Amino acid sequence: MSGEFLASPSRKNNRRLESFRMRNVREKTPLQLYHQSVVKKMKKIWKPQPGKRVVILRCSILPDGSVLDLQLDSSSGDPEYDQLAMRAFAGAAPFPSHELMDKVPLLYGM
């Protein structure tokens, strides 16, 4: 299951992240609802510069909301922007606590 956080919407970014979008279903699963809460928190913290590329991060979130194994999954092509995105995501922790599983896997585009 993956979620998505799109830093600066554009047609190009939307196409690139299409495979990471959460599916529209009538009833969201607990995991989808949790992903949405992470996205909501990130949108409050991450204020990207217009025109920047997309960076995709991979991590797990432990039940206490802490981030484990934050990794760069796909670079934006701008190492400085990639590092800013990673610091912003790590700085947003702890995320809401959960009882979904041992670790919630996440894949986010920023």
C-alpha positions in Angstrom: 0.0 0.0 0.0 1.4 3.4 -0.8 0.4 7.0 -0.3 1.4 10.1 -2.0 2.3 13.7 -1.2 2.7 16.0 -4.2 4.7 19.0 -3.3 4.0 21.2 -6.3 1.2 20.0 -8.6 1.9 20.1 -12.3 0.8 17.9 -15.2 4.3 16.4 -15.4 4.4 15.6 -11.6 0.9 14.2 -11.7 1.8 11.8 -14.4 5.0 10.8 -12.7 3.2 10.0 -9.4 0.1 8.4 -11.0 1.3 4.9 -10.0 1.6 6.0 -6.4 -1.9 7.5 -6.0 -4.2 5.9 -3.5 -7.2 4.3 -5.2 -10.6 5.9 -4.8 -12.7 3.5 -2.9 -16.0 4.1 -1.1 -14.6 3.0 2.2 -11.0 3.7 3.0 -9.0 1.0 4.8 -7.3 1.8 8.1 -4.0 1.9 6.3 -5.2 4.3 3.7 -6.6 6.6 6.4 -3.3 6.4 8.2 -1.4 7.4 5.0 -3.8 10.3 4.6 -2.9 11.5 8.1 0.8 11.4 7.2 0.1 13.4 4.0 -1.9 16.0 6.0 1.0 16.5 8.4 3.6 16.8 5.6 1.5 19.4 3.8 1.7 21.6 6.9 5.5 21.3 7.0 6.8 20.9 3.4 6.6 24.2 1.5 8.5 23.4 -1.7 9.8 26.0 -4.2 7.8 26.2 -7.4 9.2 24.4 -10.4 11.2 21.9 -8.4 11.2 18.2 -9.5 9.7 15.3 -7.7 11.7 13.2 -5.2 10.3 9.9 -3.9 11.1 8.7 -0.4 10.6 5.3 1.1 10.4 4.5 4.8 8.5 2.6 7.5 6.7 4.2 10.4 6.7 2.3 13.7 3.6 2.1 16.0 4.9 5.0 18.1 5.0 7.2 14.9 8.8 7.3 14.6 10.4 6.9 11.1 12.6 3.9 10.3 14.9 3.4 7.4 14.2 6.7 5.5 15.7 6.3 2.0 15.8 8.1 -1.3 13.8 5.9 -3.7 14.0 8.2 -6.7 16.1 11.3 -7.0 14.7 14.6 -8.3 18.0 15.1 -10.1 18.8 17.9 -7.6 20.8 16.5 -4.7 20.2 19.6 -2.6 16.4 19.3 -3.1 16.6 15.6 -2.3 18.3 16.3 1.0 15.8 19.1 1.9 12.9 16.7 1.2 14.5 14.0 3.4 15.2 16.4 6.2 11.6 17.8 6.0 10.1 14.3 6.2 12.4 13.2 9.1 11.7 16.5 10.8 7.9 15.9 10.6 8.3 12.8 12.8 6.8 11.6 15.0 3.8 10.9 12.9 0.5 9.8 14.5 0.8 6.6 16.4 -1.0 3.5 15.0 -1.8 -0.1 15.8 -1.9 -1.3 12.2 1.2 -3.5 12.1 4.8 -3.7 13.3 5.8 -1.2 10.6 3.7 0.8 8.1 5.6 0.9 4.8 5.3 4.2 2.9 6.4 5.5 -0.5 5.9 9.2 -0.9 6.6 11.6 -3.7 7.4 15.2 -2.7 
